[in-house]
Amino acid sequence: MSPEDSNSRSTPEIDRRAALGALTAGAAGIALAASPAAGQEGSGDGPGARLGWDENLGEYVLSPLPYAYDALEPHIDARTMQIHHDRHHAGYVRGLNRALAELAKIRAGESGPIQHWSRQLSFHGGGHINHTLFWEGMAPESEGGGGEPTGALAEAIGASFGSFDAFSTHFQAASRAVEGSGWGWLAFDPVSRRLLVLQMENQQKLLTTGMVPLLGVDVWEHAYYLQYQNRRGDYVAAFMNVINWPVIEARYAKASG
Ligand code: MN3
């Protein structure tokens, strides 16, 4: 099956365009996190729509990758990208829809384990948001992936970390050192208006409330073990070559503006 077949099956083109809005949103994740049922309101141009909310289906749908499965080679291999997007991310979308449906039944009066489904909502909703930001935060090297940011983000990285190299070293070390499964993030703190490098366990644990996610690297084993086996550090170093800095700059502009 070609990537096009797989992707067109997932989402109508209108949602593809809507999902691209999430590129510059950053705050989309905050919106869902702050209001877990926001998607149910189904606003056509709200954060739910940007995250693949399908008004007609009344549930989230998996948006296609913004590039072919093999577009990030040699840094991330096609097989990993295909399994990661089509199986793992799809699973988070299913889990998110299931949790929302079960919680709706409980609200309607059915008895049910509300703690379990609340945790499922947090885990799968977080997974959906994180992966959406992750895919759009990367670009093939041939299309500008990698290198260094420019403009206001470059200045902010210099002010917050001393230099781009110091940021890169910190970001890679923190990502490499996540205990178990999780993520490394570059985030904007709207209180101090500075940038922070954060670790995230699983899909959301340890993420400081209020931080706006800008750049995330998935360090779950499913993100790298086919190509890199246990060498997480090699994978994180390779990830630096496919960062879509213009997208991260746009997220920073939106978060800090
Ligand atoms: Mn993943």
py3Dmol code that shows the C-alpha trace and the ligand (Angstrom):
import py3Dmol

protein = """\
ATOM      1  CA  MET A   1       0.000   0.000   0.000  1.00  0.00           C
ATOM      2  CA  SER A   2       1.372   3.394  -0.883  1.00  0.00           C
ATOM      3  CA  PRO A   3       1.516   6.207   1.649  1.00  0.00           C
ATOM      4  CA  GLU A   4      -1.045   8.067  -0.410  1.00  0.00           C
ATOM      5  CA  ASP A   5      -3.531   5.196  -0.159  1.00  0.00           C
ATOM      6  CA  SER A   6      -3.066   4.941   3.551  1.00  0.00           C
ATOM      7  CA  ASN A   7      -3.263   8.639   4.141  1.00  0.00           C
ATOM      8  CA  SER A   8      -6.289   9.325   1.978  1.00  0.00           C
ATOM      9  CA  ARG A   9      -8.113   6.607   3.850  1.00  0.00           C
ATOM     10  CA  SER A  10      -7.569   8.402   7.116  1.00  0.00           C
ATOM     11  CA  THR A  11      -8.922  11.862   6.559  1.00  0.00           C
ATOM     12  CA  PRO A  12     -10.657  14.026   4.042  1.00  0.00           C
ATOM     13  CA  GLU A  13      -8.519  16.755   2.532  1.00  0.00           C
ATOM     14  CA  ILE A  14     -10.368  19.432   4.425  1.00  0.00           C
ATOM     15  CA  ASP A  15      -9.132  17.968   7.700  1.00  0.00           C
ATOM     16  CA  ARG A  16      -5.623  17.757   6.309  1.00  0.00           C
ATOM     17  CA  ARG A  17      -5.689  21.491   5.788  1.00  0.00           C
ATOM     18  CA  ALA A  18      -7.281  22.027   9.154  1.00  0.00           C
ATOM     19  CA  ALA A  19      -4.632  19.888  10.792  1.00  0.00           C
ATOM     20  CA  LEU A  20      -1.954  22.071   9.283  1.00  0.00           C
ATOM     21  CA  GLY A  21      -3.360  24.881  11.365  1.00  0.00           C
ATOM     22  CA  ALA A  22      -2.019  22.989  14.366  1.00  0.00           C
ATOM     23  CA  LEU A  23       1.456  23.752  13.073  1.00  0.00           C
ATOM     24  CA  THR A  24       1.262  27.263  14.243  1.00  0.00           C
ATOM     25  CA  ALA A  25      -1.112  26.608  17.091  1.00  0.00           C
ATOM     26  CA  GLY A  26       1.042  25.264  19.865  1.00  0.00           C
ATOM     27  CA  ALA A  27      -1.793  26.216  22.147  1.00  0.00           C
ATOM     28  CA  ALA A  28      -3.976  23.514  20.581  1.00  0.00           C
ATOM     29  CA  GLY A  29      -2.622  21.052  23.090  1.00  0.00           C
ATOM     30  CA  ILE A  30      -3.299  23.409  25.946  1.00  0.00           C
ATOM     31  CA  ALA A  31      -6.872  23.866  24.802  1.00  0.00           C
ATOM     32  CA  LEU A  32      -7.592  20.153  24.764  1.00  0.00           C
ATOM     33  CA  ALA A  33      -5.759  19.567  28.005  1.00  0.00           C
ATOM     34  CA  ALA A  34      -7.629  22.350  29.743  1.00  0.00           C
ATOM     35  CA  SER A  35     -11.006  21.219  28.459  1.00  0.00           C
ATOM     36  CA  PRO A  36     -11.006  17.498  27.758  1.00  0.00           C
ATOM     37  CA  ALA A  37     -14.439  17.541  26.157  1.00  0.00           C
ATOM     38  CA  ALA A  38     -13.784  20.589  24.000  1.00  0.00           C
ATOM     39  CA  GLY A  39     -13.706  18.477  20.879  1.00  0.00           C
ATOM     40  CA  GLN A  40     -17.244  17.372  21.518  1.00  0.00           C
ATOM     41  CA  GLU A  41     -18.416  20.873  20.895  1.00  0.00           C
ATOM     42  CA  GLY A  42     -17.189  20.375  17.368  1.00  0.00           C
ATOM     43  CA  SER A  43     -16.448  23.950  16.436  1.00  0.00           C
ATOM     44  CA  GLY A  44     -15.387  23.832  12.803  1.00  0.00           C
ATOM     45  CA  ASP A  45     -12.327  25.980  13.237  1.00  0.00           C
ATOM     46  CA  GLY A  46     -11.595  25.354  16.916  1.00  0.00           C
ATOM     47  CA  PRO A  47      -8.631  23.473  18.319  1.00  0.00           C
ATOM     48  CA  GLY A  48     -10.576  20.229  17.932  1.00  0.00           C
ATOM     49  CA  ALA A  49     -10.716  20.704  14.180  1.00  0.00           C
ATOM     50  CA  ARG A  50      -7.012  21.446  13.978  1.00  0.00           C
ATOM     51  CA  LEU A  51      -6.328  18.180  15.763  1.00  0.00           C
ATOM     52  CA  GLY A  52      -8.401  16.178  13.303  1.00  0.00           C
ATOM     53  CA  TRP A  53     -11.851  16.562  14.875  1.00  0.00           C
ATOM     54  CA  ASP A  54     -14.405  15.345  12.340  1.00  0.00           C
ATOM     55  CA  GLU A  55     -17.674  17.189  12.748  1.00  0.00           C
ATOM     56  CA  ASN A  56     -19.686  14.595  10.825  1.00  0.00           C
ATOM     57  CA  LEU A  57     -18.249  11.531  12.526  1.00  0.00           C
ATOM     58  CA  GLY A  58     -18.317  13.232  15.902  1.00  0.00           C
ATOM     59  CA  GLU A  59     -14.889  11.940  16.756  1.00  0.00           C
ATOM     60  CA  TYR A  60     -11.185  12.501  16.197  1.00  0.00           C
ATOM     61  CA  VAL A  61      -9.605  11.125  13.027  1.00  0.00           C
ATOM     62  CA  LEU A  62      -5.968  10.426  12.256  1.00  0.00           C
ATOM     63  CA  SER A  63      -4.517  13.113  10.018  1.00  0.00           C
ATOM     64  CA  PRO A  64      -2.062  11.932   7.352  1.00  0.00           C
ATOM     65  CA  LEU A  65       1.652  12.519   7.610  1.00  0.00           C
ATOM     66  CA  PRO A  66       2.700  15.751   5.876  1.00  0.00           C
ATOM     67  CA  TYR A  67       5.331  13.813   3.867  1.00  0.00           C
ATOM     68  CA  ALA A  68       5.984  10.298   2.562  1.00  0.00           C
ATOM     69  CA  TYR A  69       6.987   7.551   4.990  1.00  0.00           C
ATOM     70  CA  ASP A  70      10.538   7.522   3.616  1.00  0.00           C
ATOM     71  CA  ALA A  71      10.926  11.311   3.462  1.00  0.00           C
ATOM     72  CA  LEU A  72      12.992  11.523   6.650  1.00  0.00           C
ATOM     73  CA  GLU A  73      15.536   8.862   5.645  1.00  0.00           C
ATOM     74  CA  PRO A  74      18.312   8.229   6.394  1.00  0.00           C
ATOM     75  CA  HIS A  75      17.608   9.768   9.804  1.00  0.00           C
ATOM     76  CA  ILE A  76      14.287   8.023  10.478  1.00  0.00           C
ATOM     77  CA  ASP A  77      13.467   4.979   8.352  1.00  0.00           C
ATOM     78  CA  ALA A  78      10.248   4.466   6.401  1.00  0.00           C
ATOM     79  CA  ARG A  79       9.157   1.318   8.249  1.00  0.00           C
ATOM     80  CA  THR A  80       9.411   3.053  11.617  1.00  0.00           C
ATOM     81  CA  MET A  81       7.436   6.034  10.318  1.00  0.00           C
ATOM     82  CA  GLN A  82       4.723   3.806   8.870  1.00  0.00           C
ATOM     83  CA  ILE A  83       4.248   1.703  12.002  1.00  0.00           C
ATOM     84  CA  HIS A  84       4.558   4.731  14.271  1.00  0.00           C
ATOM     85  CA  HIS A  85       1.921   6.767  12.435  1.00  0.00           C
ATOM     86  CA  ASP A  86      -0.459   4.098  11.143  1.00  0.00           C
ATOM     87  CA  ARG A  87      -0.434   1.850  14.213  1.00  0.00           C
ATOM     88  CA  HIS A  88       0.751   3.749  17.269  1.00  0.00           C
ATOM     89  CA  HIS A  89      -0.714   7.189  16.590  1.00  0.00           C
ATOM     90  CA  ALA A  90      -3.892   5.564  15.267  1.00  0.00           C
ATOM     91  CA  GLY A  91      -4.141   3.729  18.583  1.00  0.00           C
ATOM     92  CA  TYR A  92      -4.037   6.986  20.527  1.00  0.00           C
ATOM     93  CA  VAL A  93      -6.803   8.420  18.363  1.00  0.00           C
ATOM     94  CA  ARG A  94      -8.942   5.321  18.978  1.00  0.00           C
ATOM     95  CA  GLY A  95      -8.208   5.440  22.684  1.00  0.00           C
ATOM     96  CA  LEU A  96      -9.103   9.126  22.869  1.00  0.00           C
ATOM     97  CA  ASN A  97     -12.435   8.554  21.115  1.00  0.00           C
ATOM     98  CA  ARG A  98     -13.199   5.572  23.342  1.00  0.00           C
ATOM     99  CA  ALA A  99     -12.434   7.499  26.523  1.00  0.00           C
ATOM    100  CA  LEU A 100     -14.619  10.428  25.446  1.00  0.00           C
ATOM    101  CA  ALA A 101     -17.471   8.038  24.604  1.00  0.00           C
ATOM    102  CA  GLU A 102     -17.212   6.159  27.902  1.00  0.00           C
ATOM    103  CA  LEU A 103     -17.102   9.385  29.895  1.00  0.00           C
ATOM    104  CA  ALA A 104     -20.174  10.632  28.032  1.00  0.00           C
ATOM    105  CA  LYS A 105     -22.032   7.451  29.079  1.00  0.00           C
ATOM    106  CA  ILE A 106     -21.002   8.012  32.690  1.00  0.00           C
ATOM    107  CA  ARG A 107     -22.221  11.602  32.516  1.00  0.00           C
ATOM    108  CA  ALA A 108     -25.511  10.299  31.160  1.00  0.00           C
ATOM    109  CA  GLY A 109     -25.990   8.166  34.245  1.00  0.00           C
ATOM    110  CA  GLU A 110     -24.338   4.824  33.501  1.00  0.00           C
ATOM    111  CA  SER A 111     -22.073   3.500  36.204  1.00  0.00           C
ATOM    112  CA  GLY A 112     -18.478   3.171  35.176  1.00  0.00           C
ATOM    113  CA  PRO A 113     -14.893   3.571  36.349  1.00  0.00           C
ATOM    114  CA  ILE A 114     -14.532   7.320  35.918  1.00  0.00           C
ATOM    115  CA  GLN A 115     -10.948   7.299  37.218  1.00  0.00           C
ATOM    116  CA  HIS A 116      -9.929   4.721  34.622  1.00  0.00           C
ATOM    117  CA  TRP A 117     -11.510   6.580  31.715  1.00  0.00           C
ATOM    118  CA  SER A 118     -10.191   9.918  32.925  1.00  0.00           C
ATOM    119  CA  ARG A 119      -6.691   8.462  32.907  1.00  0.00           C
ATOM    120  CA  GLN A 120      -7.317   6.993  29.465  1.00  0.00           C
ATOM    121  CA  LEU A 121      -8.459  10.395  28.218  1.00  0.00           C
ATOM    122  CA  SER A 122      -5.315  12.008  29.584  1.00  0.00           C
ATOM    123  CA  PHE A 123      -3.002   9.335  28.167  1.00  0.00           C
ATOM    124  CA  HIS A 124      -4.534   8.968  24.717  1.00  0.00           C
ATOM    125  CA  GLY A 125      -5.439  12.643  24.351  1.00  0.00           C
ATOM    126  CA  GLY A 126      -1.872  13.534  25.269  1.00  0.00           C
ATOM    127  CA  GLY A 127      -0.572  10.945  22.813  1.00  0.00           C
ATOM    128  CA  HIS A 128      -2.694  12.360  20.007  1.00  0.00           C
ATOM    129  CA  ILE A 129      -1.581  15.940  20.651  1.00  0.00           C
ATOM    130  CA  ASN A 130       2.087  15.007  21.068  1.00  0.00           C
ATOM    131  CA  HIS A 131       2.227  13.003  17.847  1.00  0.00           C
ATOM    132  CA  THR A 132       0.378  15.677  15.864  1.00  0.00           C
ATOM    133  CA  LEU A 133       2.959  18.244  16.971  1.00  0.00           C
ATOM    134  CA  PHE A 134       5.787  15.731  16.382  1.00  0.00           C
ATOM    135  CA  TRP A 135       4.948  14.921  12.735  1.00  0.00           C
ATOM    136  CA  GLU A 136       4.469  18.558  11.784  1.00  0.00           C
ATOM    137  CA  GLY A 137       7.636  19.546  13.619  1.00  0.00           C
ATOM    138  CA  MET A 138       9.781  17.527  11.227  1.00  0.00           C
ATOM    139  CA  ALA A 139      10.700  18.022   7.562  1.00  0.00           C
ATOM    140  CA  PRO A 140      12.898  16.167   5.085  1.00  0.00           C
ATOM    141  CA  GLU A 141      16.474  17.420   5.030  1.00  0.00           C
ATOM    142  CA  SER A 142      16.007  18.177   1.318  1.00  0.00           C
ATOM    143  CA  GLU A 143      13.139  20.513   2.212  1.00  0.00           C
ATOM    144  CA  GLY A 144      14.842  22.490   4.919  1.00  0.00           C
ATOM    145  CA  GLY A 145      14.817  20.063   7.832  1.00  0.00           C
ATOM    146  CA  GLY A 146      17.613  20.467  10.355  1.00  0.00           C
ATOM    147  CA  GLY A 147      20.054  23.333  10.744  1.00  0.00           C
ATOM    148  CA  GLU A 148      19.308  26.108  13.186  1.00  0.00           C
ATOM    149  CA  PRO A 149      16.361  28.424  13.819  1.00  0.00           C
ATOM    150  CA  THR A 150      16.446  32.061  12.802  1.00  0.00           C
ATOM    151  CA  GLY A 151      14.844  35.300  13.920  1.00  0.00           C
ATOM    152  CA  ALA A 152      13.041  35.728  17.221  1.00  0.00           C
ATOM    153  CA  LEU A 153      13.291  32.044  18.166  1.00  0.00           C
ATOM    154  CA  ALA A 154      17.041  32.037  17.592  1.00  0.00           C
ATOM    155  CA  GLU A 155      17.306  35.106  19.836  1.00  0.00           C
ATOM    156  CA  ALA A 156      15.129  33.496  22.511  1.00  0.00           C
ATOM    157  CA  ILE A 157      17.198  30.313  22.460  1.00  0.00           C
ATOM    158  CA  GLY A 158      20.333  32.407  22.879  1.00  0.00           C
ATOM    159  CA  ALA A 159      18.803  34.357  25.776  1.00  0.00           C
ATOM    160  CA  SER A 160      17.449  31.243  27.515  1.00  0.00           C
ATOM    161  CA  PHE A 161      20.287  28.769  26.983  1.00  0.00           C
ATOM    162  CA  GLY A 162      23.351  30.846  26.068  1.00  0.00           C
ATOM    163  CA  SER A 163      23.702  29.535  22.534  1.00  0.00           C
ATOM    164  CA  PHE A 164      22.104  27.166  20.063  1.00  0.00           C
ATOM    165  CA  ASP A 165      24.806  24.592  20.747  1.00  0.00           C
ATOM    166  CA  ALA A 166      24.141  24.778  24.481  1.00  0.00           C
ATOM    167  CA  PHE A 167      20.418  24.317  23.835  1.00  0.00           C
ATOM    168  CA  SER A 168      21.059  21.394  21.482  1.00  0.00           C
ATOM    169  CA  THR A 169      23.310  19.649  23.994  1.00  0.00           C
ATOM    170  CA  HIS A 170      20.789  20.172  26.824  1.00  0.00           C
ATOM    171  CA  PHE A 171      17.802  19.096  24.674  1.00  0.00           C
ATOM    172  CA  GLN A 172      19.531  15.947  23.474  1.00  0.00           C
ATOM    173  CA  ALA A 173      20.823  15.004  26.934  1.00  0.00           C
ATOM    174  CA  ALA A 174      17.414  15.506  28.572  1.00  0.00           C
ATOM    175  CA  SER A 175      15.659  13.541  25.807  1.00  0.00           C
ATOM    176  CA  ARG A 176      18.195  10.738  25.986  1.00  0.00           C
ATOM    177  CA  ALA A 177      17.797  10.527  29.773  1.00  0.00           C
ATOM    178  CA  VAL A 178      13.993  10.229  29.995  1.00  0.00           C
ATOM    179  CA  GLU A 179      13.262   7.274  32.274  1.00  0.00           C
ATOM    180  CA  GLY A 180      11.302   4.648  30.387  1.00  0.00           C
ATOM    181  CA  SER A 181       8.969   5.954  27.683  1.00  0.00           C
ATOM    182  CA  GLY A 182       8.432   9.641  27.096  1.00  0.00           C
ATOM    183  CA  TRP A 183       9.399  12.810  25.279  1.00  0.00           C
ATOM    184  CA  GLY A 184      11.898  15.623  25.290  1.00  0.00           C
ATOM    185  CA  TRP A 185      10.424  19.091  24.744  1.00  0.00           C
ATOM    186  CA  LEU A 186      11.436  22.635  24.066  1.00  0.00           C
ATOM    187  CA  ALA A 187       8.625  24.687  25.588  1.00  0.00           C
ATOM    188  CA  PHE A 188       7.706  28.339  26.124  1.00  0.00           C
ATOM    189  CA  ASP A 189       6.900  29.426  29.672  1.00  0.00           C
ATOM    190  CA  PRO A 190       4.339  32.253  29.361  1.00  0.00           C
ATOM    191  CA  VAL A 191       5.012  33.416  32.947  1.00  0.00           C
ATOM    192  CA  SER A 192       8.768  33.965  32.715  1.00  0.00           C
ATOM    193  CA  ARG A 193       8.550  34.325  28.908  1.00  0.00           C
ATOM    194  CA  ARG A 194      11.603  32.103  28.632  1.00  0.00           C
ATOM    195  CA  LEU A 195      12.230  28.803  26.927  1.00  0.00           C
ATOM    196  CA  LEU A 196      12.665  25.592  28.883  1.00  0.00           C
ATOM    197  CA  VAL A 197      13.814  22.069  28.076  1.00  0.00           C
ATOM    198  CA  LEU A 198      11.461  19.590  29.721  1.00  0.00           C
ATOM    199  CA  GLN A 199      11.123  15.852  30.047  1.00  0.00           C
ATOM    200  CA  MET A 200       7.751  14.139  29.781  1.00  0.00           C
ATOM    201  CA  GLU A 201       7.048  10.602  31.014  1.00  0.00           C
ATOM    202  CA  ASN A 202       4.605   8.516  29.004  1.00  0.00           C
ATOM    203  CA  GLN A 203       2.378  10.961  27.131  1.00  0.00           C
ATOM    204  CA  GLN A 204       1.942  13.704  29.693  1.00  0.00           C
ATOM    205  CA  LYS A 205       3.413  12.988  33.142  1.00  0.00           C
ATOM    206  CA  LEU A 206       5.854  15.613  34.419  1.00  0.00           C
ATOM    207  CA  LEU A 207       4.742  18.195  31.859  1.00  0.00           C
ATOM    208  CA  THR A 208       4.577  21.446  33.781  1.00  0.00           C
ATOM    209  CA  THR A 209       1.136  23.012  33.575  1.00  0.00           C
ATOM    210  CA  GLY A 210       0.902  26.062  31.362  1.00  0.00           C
ATOM    211  CA  MET A 211       3.991  25.397  29.262  1.00  0.00           C
ATOM    212  CA  VAL A 212       3.402  25.811  25.531  1.00  0.00           C
ATOM    213  CA  PRO A 213       4.983  22.906  23.618  1.00  0.00           C
ATOM    214  CA  LEU A 214       7.160  24.025  20.718  1.00  0.00           C
ATOM    215  CA  LEU A 215       9.414  21.118  19.742  1.00  0.00           C
ATOM    216  CA  GLY A 216       9.100  17.533  20.901  1.00  0.00           C
ATOM    217  CA  VAL A 217      11.053  14.365  20.237  1.00  0.00           C
ATOM    218  CA  ASP A 218       9.337  11.046  20.887  1.00  0.00           C
ATOM    219  CA  VAL A 219      11.708   8.774  22.813  1.00  0.00           C
ATOM    220  CA  TRP A 220       9.367   5.816  23.234  1.00  0.00           C
ATOM    221  CA  GLU A 221      11.180   2.731  21.908  1.00  0.00           C
ATOM    222  CA  HIS A 222       8.638   2.423  19.078  1.00  0.00           C
ATOM    223  CA  ALA A 223      10.063   5.667  17.677  1.00  0.00           C
ATOM    224  CA  TYR A 224      13.541   4.271  17.060  1.00  0.00           C
ATOM    225  CA  TYR A 225      14.192   0.626  17.921  1.00  0.00           C
ATOM    226  CA  LEU A 226      13.868  -0.799  14.391  1.00  0.00           C
ATOM    227  CA  GLN A 227      16.662   1.419  13.094  1.00  0.00           C
ATOM    228  CA  TYR A 228      18.652   2.275  16.218  1.00  0.00           C
ATOM    229  CA  GLN A 229      17.893  -0.656  18.583  1.00  0.00           C
ATOM    230  CA  ASN A 230      18.870   0.572  22.068  1.00  0.00           C
ATOM    231  CA  ARG A 231      20.870   3.575  20.836  1.00  0.00           C
ATOM    232  CA  ARG A 232      18.439   6.306  21.824  1.00  0.00           C
ATOM    233  CA  GLY A 233      21.181   8.919  21.794  1.00  0.00           C
ATOM    234  CA  ASP A 234      21.979   8.199  18.138  1.00  0.00           C
ATOM    235  CA  TYR A 235      18.292   8.567  17.275  1.00  0.00           C
ATOM    236  CA  VAL A 236      17.965  11.866  19.137  1.00  0.00           C
ATOM    237  CA  ALA A 237      21.107  13.169  17.399  1.00  0.00           C
ATOM    238  CA  ALA A 238      19.642  12.120  14.029  1.00  0.00           C
ATOM    239  CA  PHE A 239      16.333  13.836  14.897  1.00  0.00           C
ATOM    240  CA  MET A 240      18.178  17.164  15.023  1.00  0.00           C
ATOM    241  CA  ASN A 241      18.695  16.811  11.244  1.00  0.00           C
ATOM    242  CA  VAL A 242      14.968  16.762  10.469  1.00  0.00           C
ATOM    243  CA  ILE A 243      13.612  19.513  12.726  1.00  0.00           C
ATOM    244  CA  ASN A 244      11.267  21.802  10.803  1.00  0.00           C
ATOM    245  CA  TRP A 245      12.520  25.045  12.347  1.00  0.00           C
ATOM    246  CA  PRO A 246      10.168  27.332  10.376  1.00  0.00           C
ATOM    247  CA  VAL A 247       7.229  25.495  11.979  1.00  0.00           C
ATOM    248  CA  ILE A 248       8.797  25.729  15.444  1.00  0.00           C
ATOM    249  CA  GLU A 249       9.470  29.439  14.842  1.00  0.00           C
ATOM    250  CA  ALA A 250       5.798  29.935  13.930  1.00  0.00           C
ATOM    251  CA  ARG A 251       4.680  28.150  17.108  1.00  0.00           C
ATOM    252  CA  TYR A 252       7.005  30.367  19.141  1.00  0.00           C
ATOM    253  CA  ALA A 253       5.672  33.498  17.462  1.00  0.00           C
ATOM    254  CA  LYS A 254       2.107  32.459  18.263  1.00  0.00           C
ATOM    255  CA  ALA A 255       2.917  31.523  21.863  1.00  0.00           C
ATOM    256  CA  SER A 256       4.958  34.634  22.638  1.00  0.00           C
ATOM    257  CA  GLY A 257       3.017  37.190  20.601  1.00  0.00           C
TER     258      GLY A 257
END
"""
ligand_1 = """\
1
MN3
Mn 5.151 7.616 19.558
"""
view = py3Dmol.view(width=600, height=400)
view.addModel(protein, "pdb")
view.setStyle({"model": 0}, {"cartoon": {"style": "trace"}})
view.addModel(ligand_1, "xyz")
view.setStyle({"model": 1}, {"stick": {}})
view.zoomTo()
view.show()
